[in-house]
Amino acid sequence: MHYRTLGDSGVEVSEVGFGAWVVGTDWWGDRSEDDAKEMLRFALDQGITYFDTGDVYGHGRSEELVGEALADVRDEVTLATKVGYDFYNNPQAGHGELPKEMDAEYLREAFETSLDRLDTDYVDLLQLHNANVGEVDEDVLELLDEWREEGKVDAVGWALGPSIGWLAEGDAAVEHDFDAVQTVFNLFEQVPGRHFIESIRESDADTSVVARVPHSSGLLNEQVRPETELEEGDHRGFRPDAWYETGWEKIENLRFLERDGERTMAQAAIQWLLSHDEVASVTPTFRTREDISEWAAASETPPLTPGEVERVEELYAENFGVDRDDGMDALRSSVEGKDLEGTGMHWAGR
């Protein structure tokens, strides 16, 4: 495993991280709590030191399980969590989105409760969870600075989407010198990741990108194939059929990335993300020990060559040779789509 630093915060993260949204919830498959904790420890054994959870995952249970599993190695790992969804006062309706609360006093109480659940007196990275750009006011920014000064937070981030804003929010994170912006980013879904990388480079900012959904909901790790029947409640089932149908065609044009067995397609998808210096960590959705073994090892597979990166760029420009709609050409926006101009994406609000 190789390691990178979040911005200029000094916080080190493993190039492959553990997205703990699979822990404490059944949205990505059902598993016992003992199995969940065993997965966390197994990930650590594979060199993963960055563990990313959120208070809303399992309504606090993910944080508790992460805290329990990693209590005796707290100083060896990088813990990240998120706050901003008010599940304390609102019931969860299936996979529906809960109301958000970005009031500074609410965030203060929510974060203190998260620290209790994680059984720690600080987190390495605290992220605002899907905050709209207009919700992060001076009071919130001052609160984040206060926590850093008190040693309760080493780095701050802004975790984006999918249901809230995108580009305006990530640009605000860069403008306000957040250490990290977390976003969906993969070979097939390159907006808004490409946009944020351009913003970081243009402003010479120290913000890092944390890439989630690197395998595009099962396509790039080939866990969702034409014959796959997703179980009821599987979060990947919310993608339109056209997404998978076009994806199976696109992936055939990426076989050159497997490099004659030196790396699998799933590993290549991670290495493509890591070919961007601004990407600090990639957080796949682990379901099994086998996933962890294969994807954690991606960090040590051969990096993409300049020629491979260039070929991906060419394929992306021509939609990977597929001439039909994949049903995923719209993004949500908190500024009525103004931030999507010039991206080739449409505002989902229309």
KEKE-3310 file (N, C-alpha, C; in steps of 0.2 Angstrom, whole numbers, plus 5000, padded with zeros to 4 digits):
npx = (5004:5002:5004:4996:4995:4982:4979:4987:4987:4994:4989:4989:4984:4979:4981:4971:4956:4944:4927:4915:4902:4896:4896:4886:4874:4862:4862:4871:4871:4868:4876:4883:4886:4898:4904:4906:4915:4926:4929:4934:4945:4952:4955:4963:4974:4978:4984:4977:4973:4965:4949:4933:4918:4901:4890:4876:4875:4868:4862:4871:4876:4886:4898:4899:4903:4915:4922:4923:4930:4942:4948:4959:4970:4970:4979:4986:4978:4968:4955:4939:4924:4907:4895:4879:4866:4850:4846:4841:4830:4821:4812:4819:4815:4815:4826:4826:4831:4836:4831:4843:4854:4863:4866:4876:4876:4869:4878:4888:4884:4880:4893:4900:4893:4896:4910:4909:4903:4912:4922:4933:4944:4946:4945:4953:4949:4935:4920:4908:4892:4885:4882:4873:4879:4875:4873:4884:4890:4898:4898:4898:4910:4919:4917:4922:4936:4938:4937:4948:4958:4957:4961:4952:4949:4959:4959:4948:4934:4923:4909:4901:4886:4875:4863:4862:4870:4883:4895:4896:4897:4909:4918:4917:4923:4936:4939:4938:4948:4947:4953:4949:4939:4926:4919:4909:4918:4925:4930:4919:4911:4916:4913:4909:4923:4934:4932:4934:4947:4953:4949:4957:4970:4970:4969:4979:4978:4977:4969:4963:4956:4945:4940:4925:4914:4922:4921:4910:4897:4897:4900:4914:4921:4916:4906:4893:4885:4878:4870:4867:4857:4851:4849:4834:4833:4846:4858:4863:4853:4847:4851:4848:4842:4848:4860:4869:4868:4874:4886:4892:4895:4905:4915:4922:4930:4940:4949:4962:4968:4970:4982:4989:4986:4993:4986:4969:4953:4946:4956:4963:4954:4955:4969:4968:4962:4971:4981:4980:4987:4980:4971:4969:4965:4955:4940:4933:4918:4918:4913:4916:4929:4937:4936:4942:4955:4959:4957:4963:4976:4978:4985:4998:5000:5005:5007:4997:5002:5008:5003:4993:4984:4982:4975:4963:4958:4955:4945:4935:4931:4924:4914:4917:4915:4901:4886:4874:4861:4865:4856:4860:4864:4862:4864:4861:4859:4862:4861:4852:4857:4867:4880:4883:4885:4893:4898:4893:4883:4866:4854:4846:4835:4826)
npy = (4994:5011:5028:5044:5062:5073:5087:5101:5097:5088:5076:5059:5047:5031:5025:5017:5017:5013:5013:5016:5015:5003:4997:4994:4996:4990:4993:4989:4976:4962:4959:4952:4961:4957:4951:4963:4970:4962:4963:4976:4975:4966:4974:4983:4975:4973:4984:4996:5011:5022:5026:5029:5035:5040:5050:5047:5035:5020:5026:5031:5018:5013:5022:5018:5004:5005:5012:5002:4992:4997:5002:4998:5002:5015:5026:5022:5023:5033:5042:5046:5056:5061:5074:5082:5078:5077:5064:5062:5068:5064:5052:5038:5034:5021:5021:5035:5052:5061:5075:5089:5098:5111:5121:5129:5126:5115:5106:5106:5099:5087:5083:5081:5070:5061:5059:5053:5040:5035:5033:5042:5056:5065:5067:5063:5068:5078:5079:5090:5084:5083:5096:5111:5124:5137:5134:5134:5144:5159:5156:5142:5140:5146:5138:5126:5130:5132:5119:5114:5121:5117:5104:5094:5091:5087:5089:5096:5093:5092:5083:5076:5075:5061:5067:5080:5096:5099:5104:5118:5117:5109:5118:5129:5122:5121:5135:5139:5133:5120:5104:5093:5086:5076:5065:5057:5048:5041:5031:5031:5040:5055:5068:5076:5076:5078:5092:5097:5094:5102:5115:5115:5115:5127:5137:5134:5127:5118:5108:5091:5077:5065:5050:5042:5028:5021:5011:5012:5008:4994:4991:4992:4984:4973:4966:4967:4960:4956:4945:4946:4947:4958:4959:4962:4979:4981:4994:4997:4995:5006:5012:5017:5004:5007:5012:5001:4993:5001:5002:4989:4988:4998:4994:4985:4991:4995:4986:4985:4991:4981:4975:4963:4953:4959:4968:4968:4973:4980:4984:4992:5002:5009:5013:5022:5033:5036:5041:5054:5067:5075:5067:5059:5048:5033:5026:5011:5001:4989:4972:4960:4949:4945:4956:4966:4961:4961:4974:4983:4979:4986:4997:4994:4989:4991:5008:5018:5020:5035:5034:5026:5033:5044:5037:5033:5046:5049:5040:5043:5055:5052:5045:5032:5024:5021:5024:5030:5034:5034:5036:5044:5057:5069:5080:5085:5101:5115:5128:5130:5124:5132:5130:5120:5123:5121:5108:5098:5091:5090:5099:5091:5096:5101)
npz = (5000:4996:5002:5004:5006:5014:5006:5013:5026:5033:5036:5034:5022:5016:4999:4995:5002:5016:5014:5025:5024:5021:5033:5047:5040:5028:5015:5006:5005:5017:5032:5047:5063:5068:5057:5050:5058:5057:5044:5044:5052:5044:5033:5038:5040:5027:5023:5023:5030:5030:5035:5032:5038:5043:5052:5049:5044:5046:5056:5066:5070:5061:5065:5078:5076:5069:5078:5088:5082:5079:5090:5098:5089:5087:5085:5074:5063:5051:5054:5048:5048:5045:5046:5047:5042:5049:5058:5070:5073:5063:5055:5045:5029:5020:5007:5006:5006:5021:5030:5030:5042:5044:5054:5065:5079:5079:5072:5081:5092:5085:5081:5093:5098:5088:5091:5103:5099:5091:5100:5103:5105:5095:5077:5062:5050:5047:5039:5030:5027:5012:5011:5005:4995:4999:5012:5020:5030:5038:5051:5052:5045:5055:5065:5061:5060:5074:5080:5074:5080:5093:5092:5090:5077:5063:5049:5037:5027:5012:5008:4994:4985:4981:4980:4982:4980:4968:4958:4962:4975:4977:4971:4981:4992:4988:4986:4999:5005:5010:5016:5009:4996:4993:4981:4969:4957:4943:4929:4920:4925:4925:4927:4942:4945:4936:4934:4947:4949:4939:4945:4956:4951:4944:4953:4961:4973:4989:4991:4992:4982:4987:4980:4977:4974:4964:4955:4948:4952:4951:4938:4933:4941:4937:4944:4942:4930:4913:4917:4930:4944:4954:4972:4982:4987:4986:4984:4971:4962:4960:4949:4932:4919:4907:4910:4914:4903:4893:4899:4899:4886:4885:4893:4887:4878:4886:4890:4887:4898:4907:4906:4902:4912:4923:4931:4937:4929:4939:4948:4939:4937:4949:4948:4938:4943:4953:4945:4944:4953:4962:4968:4983:4990:4986:4988:4988:4987:4998:4999:5002:5009:4999:4990:4997:4997:4984:4979:4988:4985:4973:4974:4973:4960:4943:4939:4928:4911:4903:4890:4891:4899:4890:4880:4887:4889:4876:4873:4882:4877:4866:4871:4874:4863:4862:4855:4861:4874:4891:4901:4912:4912:4919:4933:4950:4956:4967:4963:4953:4941:4936:4939:4931:4918:4902:4905:4899:4905:4911:4921:4934:4940:4930)
capx = (5000:5006:5000:4996:4993:4976:4980:4993:4985:4998:4985:4991:4978:4981:4978:4964:4952:4938:4921:4912:4894:4894:4896:4880:4868:4861:4860:4876:4872:4867:4881:4882:4891:4905:4908:4908:4921:4931:4931:4938:4952:4956:4957:4969:4980:4980:4988:4972:4973:4960:4942:4928:4911:4897:4885:4870:4876:4865:4860:4876:4879:4893:4903:4900:4907:4921:4926:4924:4934:4949:4950:4966:4974:4967:4984:4988:4973:4965:4947:4935:4917:4903:4889:4875:4860:4847:4842:4839:4823:4817:4813:4821:4810:4818:4833:4825:4835:4834:4833:4849:4854:4869:4866:4882:4875:4867:4884:4892:4881:4881:4900:4902:4890:4900:4916:4907:4902:4919:4926:4939:4943:4947:4945:4958:4945:4928:4917:4901:4889:4881:4879:4872:4884:4872:4872:4890:4891:4904:4897:4900:4918:4922:4916:4928:4942:4938:4938:4955:4962:4956:4964:4947:4949:4965:4958:4941:4932:4916:4907:4896:4881:4873:4856:4862:4874:4890:4901:4896:4900:4916:4922:4917:4928:4943:4940:4938:4954:4946:4958:4947:4932:4924:4915:4909:4923:4927:4931:4913:4908:4921:4911:4913:4929:4938:4931:4937:4955:4955:4949:4962:4976:4970:4969:4985:4975:4980:4963:4964:4950:4943:4936:4921:4911:4927:4919:4904:4891:4898:4902:4921:4924:4913:4902:4886:4885:4871:4866:4867:4851:4852:4845:4830:4836:4853:4858:4865:4847:4844:4854:4844:4845:4852:4867:4872:4868:4879:4892:4895:4898:4910:4921:4926:4935:4945:4952:4970:4971:4972:4990:4991:4986:4997:4981:4963:4950:4944:4962:4965:4950:4958:4975:4967:4960:4977:4985:4979:4990:4976:4967:4973:4962:4950:4936:4928:4913:4919:4907:4919:4937:4940:4936:4947:4962:4960:4957:4969:4982:4978:4990:5005:5000:5009:5003:4995:5007:5006:5000:4986:4980:4980:4970:4957:4955:4952:4939:4930:4929:4920:4909:4919:4913:4894:4882:4867:4860:4865:4851:4864:4867:4859:4866:4858:4862:4859:4861:4848:4861:4872:4887:4884:4886:4900:4901:4890:4878:4860:4852:4841:4829:4822)
capy = (5000:5018:5033:5051:5067:5077:5094:5102:5096:5083:5070:5054:5042:5025:5026:5014:5018:5009:5017:5012:5015:4996:4995:4996:4997:4984:4995:4986:4969:4961:4955:4953:4966:4953:4951:4970:4972:4958:4966:4982:4973:4963:4979:4986:4970:4974:4991:5001:5015:5027:5023:5034:5034:5046:5049:5045:5028:5016:5031:5030:5012:5013:5025:5013:4998:5007:5013:4996:4988:5000:5005:4997:5004:5022:5030:5019:5024:5039:5041:5052:5055:5066:5077:5087:5075:5076:5058:5062:5071:5063:5044:5036:5031:5017:5025:5042:5057:5064:5083:5091:5103:5114:5126:5128:5123:5108:5103:5105:5093:5081:5081:5078:5063:5056:5057:5048:5034:5033:5032:5045:5063:5068:5064:5065:5072:5079:5082:5092:5079:5085:5103:5115:5129:5142:5133:5134:5151:5161:5152:5135:5140:5147:5132:5121:5132:5131:5112:5112:5124:5113:5098:5089:5089:5088:5091:5097:5091:5093:5076:5079:5071:5062:5070:5088:5099:5096:5109:5124:5115:5108:5124:5132:5119:5124:5142:5140:5130:5114:5099:5087:5086:5069:5065:5051:5049:5035:5031:5032:5046:5060:5075:5083:5075:5082:5099:5099:5094:5108:5121:5115:5117:5134:5141:5132:5125:5112:5103:5084:5074:5058:5047:5037:5024:5021:5005:5014:5004:4987:4989:4992:4978:4967:4962:4967:4958:4955:4940:4947:4949:4962:4958:4968:4983:4983:5001:4998:4994:5013:5015:5014:4999:5009:5013:4995:4991:5004:5001:4983:4989:5003:4991:4981:4996:4997:4979:4986:4993:4975:4974:4956:4950:4963:4971:4967:4979:4983:4988:4997:5008:5013:5016:5027:5038:5038:5044:5061:5069:5078:5061:5057:5041:5030:5022:5007:4998:4982:4968:4953:4949:4945:4963:4970:4959:4963:4981:4986:4978:4990:5003:4992:4987:4995:5014:5019:5024:5041:5032:5023:5039:5047:5033:5034:5053:5049:5036:5047:5061:5049:5041:5025:5021:5019:5030:5030:5037:5029:5038:5047:5064:5074:5081:5090:5108:5119:5134:5130:5122:5137:5127:5114:5126:5119:5102:5093:5088:5094:5100:5087:5100:5103)
capz = (5000:4996:5006:5001:5011:5012:5006:5017:5033:5036:5037:5029:5020:5012:4993:4995:5009:5017:5015:5030:5023:5021:5040:5051:5036:5024:5009:5001:5007:5024:5036:5054:5065:5069:5051:5048:5062:5055:5038:5045:5054:5038:5028:5041:5038:5020:5023:5023:5036:5030:5036:5031:5040:5043:5058:5047:5041:5051:5062:5071:5071:5058:5069:5084:5074:5067:5084:5092:5078:5078:5096:5100:5084:5085:5083:5068:5057:5049:5055:5045:5048:5042:5050:5043:5041:5056:5058:5077:5074:5057:5053:5039:5025:5015:5005:5005:5009:5027:5030:5033:5046:5044:5059:5069:5085:5078:5070:5087:5096:5082:5081:5100:5098:5084:5094:5108:5096:5089:5106:5102:5107:5089:5071:5057:5044:5048:5032:5030:5023:5007:5012:4999:4995:5003:5019:5024:5031:5042:5058:5051:5044:5061:5070:5059:5063:5081:5081:5072:5085:5099:5091:5089:5070:5060:5042:5036:5020:5010:5005:4989:4981:4974:4979:4984:4975:4965:4956:4966:4982:4977:4970:4987:4996:4985:4988:5007:5008:5013:5014:5005:4993:4992:4976:4964:4952:4940:4922:4916:4928:4926:4930:4943:4947:4932:4936:4954:4948:4936:4949:4961:4948:4942:4959:4965:4980:4992:4992:4989:4981:4989:4975:4979:4968:4959:4950:4944:4954:4949:4931:4932:4945:4934:4949:4939:4923:4910:4920:4937:4947:4960:4977:4983:4992:4984:4982:4964:4958:4958:4942:4926:4915:4901:4913:4914:4896:4889:4902:4897:4880:4886:4897:4882:4875:4891:4891:4887:4905:4912:4905:4901:4919:4928:4935:4935:4928:4945:4950:4934:4938:4954:4946:4934:4948:4956:4940:4946:4959:4967:4971:4989:4992:4983:4993:4985:4991:4999:5001:5005:5010:4992:4987:5000:4995:4977:4978:4992:4981:4967:4975:4971:4953:4939:4937:4921:4908:4899:4884:4893:4901:4884:4877:4891:4888:4869:4873:4886:4873:4861:4875:4874:4857:4862:4853:4864:4880:4897:4907:4918:4909:4923:4940:4954:4957:4972:4960:4947:4935:4934:4939:4926:4911:4899:4907:4895:4910:4912:4928:4935:4942:4925)
cpx = (5004:5001:5001:4994:4987:4978:4987:4992:4990:4995:4986:4985:4981:4977:4972:4961:4946:4932:4916:4904:4892:4893:4890:4874:4867:4860:4865:4877:4871:4873:4880:4887:4898:4908:4910:4914:4927:4934:4935:4945:4956:4958:4963:4975:4982:4983:4983:4972:4968:4953:4938:4921:4907:4892:4878:4870:4873:4863:4865:4879:4886:4898:4904:4905:4914:4925:4928:4930:4941:4951:4957:4972:4973:4973:4988:4984:4971:4958:4944:4928:4914:4897:4885:4868:4856:4843:4839:4832:4818:4818:4816:4816:4813:4825:4832:4830:4832:4835:4840:4849:4861:4870:4872:4881:4873:4873:4888:4890:4882:4888:4902:4899:4894:4907:4915:4906:4908:4924:4933:4938:4945:4946:4950:4955:4938:4925:4910:4898:4884:4878:4879:4877:4882:4872:4878:4892:4897:4904:4900:4908:4922:4922:4922:4935:4943:4940:4946:4960:4962:4959:4958:4947:4956:4964:4950:4939:4924:4914:4901:4892:4879:4866:4856:4866:4880:4895:4901:4899:4907:4921:4923:4922:4935:4944:4941:4944:4952:4951:4956:4940:4931:4918:4915:4914:4925:4928:4925:4910:4914:4920:4907:4920:4934:4938:4934:4945:4957:4954:4955:4969:4976:4971:4975:4983:4978:4975:4964:4957:4950:4938:4932:4917:4916:4925:4912:4898:4891:4900:4910:4925:4921:4909:4895:4887:4878:4867:4865:4860:4852:4847:4840:4833:4843:4853:4860:4859:4844:4846:4849:4847:4850:4860:4871:4873:4873:4886:4896:4898:4905:4916:4925:4932:4941:4949:4960:4973:4973:4979:4992:4991:4990:4992:4974:4959:4948:4950:4964:4961:4952:4964:4974:4966:4967:4982:4985:4982:4986:4971:4971:4971:4956:4946:4931:4923:4914:4913:4910:4926:4940:4941:4942:4954:4964:4961:4962:4975:4983:4984:4997:5005:5003:5004:5002:5001:5004:5001:4993:4981:4978:4974:4963:4954:4952:4945:4933:4927:4924:4915:4910:4916:4905:4890:4875:4867:4861:4860:4854:4867:4865:4862:4862:4862:4858:4858:4858:4852:4866:4879:4888:4886:4893:4902:4898:4884:4872:4858:4846:4835:4824:4818)
cpy = (5006:5023:5040:5056:5071:5084:5095:5101:5091:5076:5065:5049:5037:5027:5023:5014:5013:5014:5013:5013:5008:4993:4998:4998:4991:4986:4992:4979:4968:4957:4957:4958:4963:4953:4958:4972:4968:4960:4972:4980:4970:4968:4982:4981:4970:4980:4997:5004:5020:5024:5029:5032:5040:5044:5046:5038:5023:5020:5030:5024:5011:5016:5020:5007:5000:5009:5007:4992:4990:5003:5004:4999:5011:5026:5028:5020:5031:5038:5047:5050:5061:5068:5081:5084:5074:5070:5058:5064:5069:5055:5043:5032:5027:5020:5032:5046:5060:5071:5084:5097:5105:5120:5124:5125:5116:5104:5101:5099:5087:5078:5078:5071:5058:5054:5052:5041:5031:5031:5035:5052:5068:5064:5067:5070:5072:5082:5084:5087:5082:5092:5107:5121:5135:5141:5133:5141:5153:5157:5145:5135:5141:5141:5126:5123:5131:5124:5111:5115:5120:5106:5092:5087:5091:5091:5092:5095:5092:5087:5078:5073:5064:5066:5078:5091:5096:5101:5115:5123:5113:5114:5129:5129:5121:5131:5143:5136:5123:5109:5094:5089:5079:5069:5058:5053:5043:5036:5033:5039:5051:5067:5073:5082:5079:5090:5101:5099:5100:5115:5121:5117:5124:5138:5139:5130:5119:5107:5097:5082:5067:5055:5042:5034:5023:5015:5006:5009:4997:4985:4988:4987:4972:4963:4962:4966:4957:4950:4941:4950:4952:4960:4964:4972:4985:4990:5002:4997:5001:5016:5013:5009:5001:5010:5007:4992:4994:5003:4994:4983:4993:4999:4987:4985:4998:4991:4980:4988:4987:4973:4967:4952:4954:4966:4969:4974:4983:4987:4993:5003:5012:5016:5022:5033:5041:5041:5052:5063:5071:5073:5058:5049:5039:5025:5017:5004:4991:4978:4962:4954:4949:4952:4966:4968:4961:4970:4985:4985:4982:4995:5001:4989:4992:5002:5014:5022:5030:5039:5029:5028:5043:5044:5033:5041:5053:5045:5040:5052:5058:5044:5033:5021:5019:5025:5030:5032:5032:5031:5042:5053:5070:5074:5086:5096:5112:5126:5134:5128:5127:5134:5122:5116:5124:5112:5096:5089:5093:5094:5096:5090:5102:5097)
cpz = (5000:4999:5003:5007:5009:5012:5009:5024:5037:5038:5032:5028:5016:5005:4992:5002:5010:5018:5019:5030:5022:5028:5044:5047:5032:5017:5004:5003:5015:5027:5043:5057:5066:5063:5049:5052:5059:5048:5039:5047:5048:5033:5031:5039:5031:5018:5022:5030:5036:5030:5037:5032:5040:5049:5055:5045:5047:5057:5068:5072:5067:5062:5075:5082:5072:5073:5088:5089:5078:5085:5098:5095:5082:5082:5077:5062:5057:5049:5052:5046:5045:5046:5045:5041:5048:5056:5066:5078:5068:5056:5046:5035:5019:5013:5003:5009:5015:5026:5033:5038:5047:5049:5063:5075:5084:5076:5076:5091:5092:5082:5088:5100:5094:5088:5100:5105:5094:5094:5105:5104:5101:5083:5066:5052:5046:5041:5033:5025:5018:5008:5006:5000:4999:5010:5023:5025:5036:5049:5057:5050:5051:5066:5068:5061:5070:5083:5079:5078:5091:5098:5091:5081:5067:5053:5042:5028:5019:5006:5001:4987:4984:4974:4980:4978:4973:4964:4960:4973:4982:4976:4977:4992:4994:4987:4995:5010:5012:5011:5009:5002:4991:4987:4972:4958:4949:4932:4918:4919:4930:4928:4936:4944:4943:4933:4942:4953:4944:4940:4954:4957:4946:4947:4963:4972:4982:4994:4988:4987:4984:4984:4978:4973:4962:4953:4947:4946:4952:4942:4931:4936:4942:4939:4947:4932:4920:4914:4927:4939:4954:4966:4979:4989:4990:4981:4974:4960:4957:4952:4937:4922:4910:4904:4912:4907:4892:4892:4900:4890:4881:4888:4892:4879:4880:4893:4891:4894:4909:4911:4906:4908:4924:4933:4932:4932:4934:4948:4945:4935:4944:4952:4942:4938:4951:4952:4941:4953:4964:4970:4977:4990:4988:4988:4989:4990:4992:5002:5004:5006:5004:4989:4990:4998:4988:4976:4982:4988:4975:4968:4973:4964:4949:4938:4930:4917:4905:4893:4886:4896:4895:4881:4881:4889:4881:4869:4877:4881:4867:4864:4874:4868:4857:4860:4855:4871:4886:4902:4912:4916:4913:4930:4943:4955:4962:4969:4953:4941:4933:4934:4934:4919:4908:4901:4903:4899:4910:4919:4929:4938:4936:4922)
residu = (MET:HIS:TYR:ARG:THR:LEU:GLY:ASP:SER:GLY:VAL:GLU:VAL:SER:GLU:VAL:GLY:PHE:GLY:ALA:TRP:VAL:VAL:GLY:THR:ASP:TRP:TRP:GLY:ASP:ARG:SER:GLU:ASP:ASP:ALA:LYS:GLU:MET:LEU:ARG:PHE:ALA:LEU:ASP:GLN:GLY:ILE:THR:TYR:PHE:ASP:THR:GLY:ASP:VAL:TYR:GLY:HIS:GLY:ARG:SER:GLU:GLU:LEU:VAL:GLY:GLU:ALA:LEU:ALA:ASP:VAL:ARG:ASP:GLU:VAL:THR:LEU:ALA:THR:LYS:VAL:GLY:TYR:ASP:PHE:TYR:ASN:ASN:PRO:GLN:ALA:GLY:HIS:GLY:GLU:LEU:PRO:LYS:GLU:MET:ASP:ALA:GLU:TYR:LEU:ARG:GLU:ALA:PHE:GLU:THR:SER:LEU:ASP:ARG:LEU:ASP:THR:ASP:TYR:VAL:ASP:LEU:LEU:GLN:LEU:HIS:ASN:ALA:ASN:VAL:GLY:GLU:VAL:ASP:GLU:ASP:VAL:LEU:GLU:LEU:LEU:ASP:GLU:TRP:ARG:GLU:GLU:GLY:LYS:VAL:ASP:ALA:VAL:GLY:TRP:ALA:LEU:GLY:PRO:SER:ILE:GLY:TRP:LEU:ALA:GLU:GLY:ASP:ALA:ALA:VAL:GLU:HIS:ASP:PHE:ASP:ALA:VAL:GLN:THR:VAL:PHE:ASN:LEU:PHE:GLU:GLN:VAL:PRO:GLY:ARG:HIS:PHE:ILE:GLU:SER:ILE:ARG:GLU:SER:ASP:ALA:ASP:THR:SER:VAL:VAL:ALA:ARG:VAL:PRO:HIS:SER:SER:GLY:LEU:LEU:ASN:GLU:GLN:VAL:ARG:PRO:GLU:THR:GLU:LEU:GLU:GLU:GLY:ASP:HIS:ARG:GLY:PHE:ARG:PRO:ASP:ALA:TRP:TYR:GLU:THR:GLY:TRP:GLU:LYS:ILE:GLU:ASN:LEU:ARG:PHE:LEU:GLU:ARG:ASP:GLY:GLU:ARG:THR:MET:ALA:GLN:ALA:ALA:ILE:GLN:TRP:LEU:LEU:SER:HIS:ASP:GLU:VAL:ALA:SER:VAL:THR:PRO:THR:PHE:ARG:THR:ARG:GLU:ASP:ILE:SER:GLU:TRP:ALA:ALA:ALA:SER:GLU:THR:PRO:PRO:LEU:THR:PRO:GLY:GLU:VAL:GLU:ARG:VAL:GLU:GLU:LEU:TYR:ALA:GLU:ASN:PHE:GLY:VAL:ASP:ARG:ASP:ASP:GLY:MET:ASP:ALA:LEU:ARG:SER:SER:VAL:GLU:GLY:LYS:ASP:LEU:GLU:GLY:THR:GLY:MET:HIS:TRP:ALA:GLY:ARG)
# end
